[in-house]
Amino acid sequence: MMNRFYAIIPAAGRGVRMGSGLPKQFLEMEGRPILVRTLTIFCRLESCAGILLVLPAPFQEGARQLLERFMGLEPAEGMGVPVSSDGTPWFQVECPRGAGPDRSAARTLIRLVAGGGERQDSVLNALLQLPEDAQWVMIHDGVRPFASLDLMRRTLELAVSTGAAIAAIPSTDTVKRVVDDQVVETLPREAVWLVQTPQVFRRDLVLRAYHEARRQGWLGTDDASFVERLGHPVAVAQGERSNIKVTTPEDLEWGETFLKRGRAAP
């Protein structure tokens, strides 16, 4: 039986390091916004029950228009639409699934959620708005548009068997711990992994972890770190070198080159 999940896509950052007046998630690569490319991955996952897209409040309307243009955003109606306790509407977007003559249009539910002051506030906002039937949550950065369907599926499968799983890649560089511009320790490279998303969790587990962090005033840099604090093991799925987080102008240039070479999904 296919394990269904809801996706949370944090895209509420302002993209200061990109040096653009527009948040990086709205910048285009080869004619399509980064955020649209990321969302398209989830449209193609048959096990995705819906997406909660977390956006900066001032850009909610702009994002709505962008999704209307590129993904045919429209209100979701009829049976199967989750009930919202606060009245926030669900929409649906469209993107192709499959290839060649078997290519078809897939409809995916999506809900726009207001971001918070910190990334973890944004994620918690979305966690609190999940439908009651949600059992599994996949959290994925809005500016990681090159994750493969295989990576998404492998990470989900690993989480289902363990309760929590992340994508990560082993470091190929020597890693040093630096304090006040001085090296204080060289870390064993074989023990260092570079964390990516997706990160997948049992819904009750990650929600409890976030509530506990808020209660203690603890700030974390990735979702798994909240679960780790509870003492719950987090499994690691082998990530992908191409699954970059588009953060700087150099990343944007790399992404455009990657697309031009035809190595990423359209």
SVG drawing of the C-alpha trace seen along z (x, -y; Angstrom):
<svg xmlns="http://www.w3.org/2000/svg" viewBox="-18 -45 62 47">
<polyline fill="none" stroke="black" stroke-width="0.4" points="0.0,0.0 1.3,-3.4 2.2,-5.7 0.6,-9.0 2.2,-12.2 1.7,-15.9 4.5,-18.2 5.6,-21.3 7.6,-23.7 9.3,-26.5 9.7,-29.4 9.4,-32.3 13.0,-33.5 14.0,-36.9 17.1,-35.7 19.5,-38.3 22.6,-36.4 21.2,-36.4 21.5,-40.2 18.2,-40.5 15.2,-42.7 13.0,-39.7 13.1,-36.7 15.2,-33.9 12.3,-31.5 10.6,-33.7 13.6,-34.1 13.5,-32.3 15.8,-29.6 15.4,-28.9 12.1,-30.6 10.4,-29.1 10.5,-30.3 12.6,-28.2 9.6,-27.7 7.5,-26.4 10.2,-23.9 10.3,-22.7 6.5,-22.3 6.5,-20.4 8.4,-17.6 5.6,-17.0 2.9,-17.1 4.7,-14.1 4.7,-12.1 1.6,-10.0 1.9,-9.6 1.7,-13.4 -1.7,-14.1 -1.2,-17.8 1.3,-20.7 1.4,-23.4 3.5,-26.2 4.9,-28.7 5.5,-32.2 6.3,-35.7 3.0,-37.4 3.8,-40.4 4.3,-38.0 1.2,-35.8 -0.7,-37.6 2.2,-37.7 2.8,-33.9 -0.9,-33.3 -0.6,-35.0 2.6,-33.2 1.0,-29.9 -2.0,-30.8 0.3,-31.6 2.6,-28.6 0.6,-25.9 -3.1,-26.8 -3.9,-27.5 -7.6,-27.4 -9.9,-26.7 -10.2,-23.1 -13.8,-21.9 -15.6,-18.7 -15.0,-15.4 -11.6,-14.6 -10.6,-18.2 -9.4,-18.3 -11.5,-20.3 -9.7,-23.5 -10.4,-24.4 -9.6,-28.1 -11.3,-28.6 -8.1,-28.9 -8.9,-27.7 -7.3,-24.8 -6.4,-25.3 -5.2,-22.9 -2.4,-23.2 -1.6,-21.2 1.6,-19.9 2.5,-17.0 3.1,-13.5 4.8,-10.8 6.5,-11.2 5.9,-10.8 2.4,-9.6 1.6,-8.6 2.1,-12.2 -0.9,-13.4 -2.0,-16.3 -1.9,-15.7 -3.8,-17.8 -2.3,-18.4 -3.9,-20.1 -2.0,-23.2 -2.5,-25.6 -0.7,-28.9 0.5,-29.4 2.0,-32.6 5.6,-32.4 7.0,-33.3 9.9,-35.2 12.3,-32.2 12.3,-29.2 11.1,-27.0 8.2,-29.3 7.2,-29.0 7.4,-25.2 5.4,-25.0 2.7,-27.3 2.4,-24.7 2.5,-21.7 -0.4,-23.2 -2.5,-23.5 -2.0,-19.9 -5.3,-18.0 -6.2,-15.6 -5.7,-12.6 -2.0,-13.5 0.3,-10.8 3.6,-11.5 5.2,-14.9 7.9,-15.6 9.6,-18.9 11.6,-20.2 13.3,-23.6 11.5,-25.7 14.8,-26.5 15.9,-22.9 14.4,-22.4 16.6,-19.5 15.8,-16.7 14.9,-13.5 11.7,-11.5 13.9,-8.6 15.4,-10.6 12.0,-11.6 10.7,-8.1 13.7,-6.5 13.6,-9.0 9.9,-8.5 10.3,-4.7 13.2,-4.9 11.1,-7.2 8.1,-4.9 10.3,-2.1 12.1,-4.3 9.8,-7.2 12.3,-9.9 14.7,-10.1 16.7,-12.8 18.7,-13.1 22.4,-13.8 25.7,-13.3 29.1,-12.4 31.6,-15.2 34.4,-15.0 36.3,-17.8 38.3,-18.0 36.2,-19.7 37.6,-21.9 36.0,-23.5 36.9,-27.2 36.5,-29.6 37.4,-33.3 39.1,-32.6 41.3,-30.0 41.2,-26.2 40.5,-24.4 39.8,-20.9 39.9,-18.8 36.9,-16.6 37.0,-13.0 35.8,-13.4 34.1,-10.0 31.8,-11.0 30.7,-14.3 27.6,-14.3 26.1,-17.4 22.4,-17.6 19.8,-18.2 16.1,-18.0 13.7,-16.2 13.3,-15.3 10.4,-13.0 8.8,-12.4 5.9,-10.8 3.5,-13.7 3.0,-13.3 6.8,-13.0 7.8,-16.1 5.0,-18.2 5.9,-17.1 9.6,-18.0 8.6,-21.5 6.4,-22.2 9.1,-21.1 11.7,-23.4 9.3,-26.3 8.6,-25.6 12.3,-25.7 13.1,-28.6 15.5,-26.5 16.5,-27.4 17.5,-24.8 18.9,-25.0 17.1,-21.9 14.0,-19.9 15.8,-16.8 17.6,-18.6 14.3,-19.0 13.6,-15.3 17.1,-14.4 16.6,-16.4 13.8,-14.1 16.3,-11.2 14.6,-9.7 17.0,-8.2 17.0,-9.8 17.9,-7.6 20.0,-8.9 19.1,-8.3 22.0,-8.9 21.4,-12.3 22.4,-13.7 25.2,-16.2 22.8,-17.9 20.2,-18.5 21.6,-22.0 20.0,-24.8 19.9,-27.8 21.2,-30.5 23.8,-32.7 24.1,-34.0 26.7,-31.3 24.0,-28.7 21.6,-30.3 24.2,-30.1 24.9,-26.5 21.2,-25.7 20.7,-27.3 23.7,-25.4 22.4,-22.2 19.0,-22.7 20.6,-23.6 22.4,-20.3 19.1,-18.6 20.0,-16.8 17.0,-18.0 13.3,-17.4 11.5,-20.2"/>
</svg>
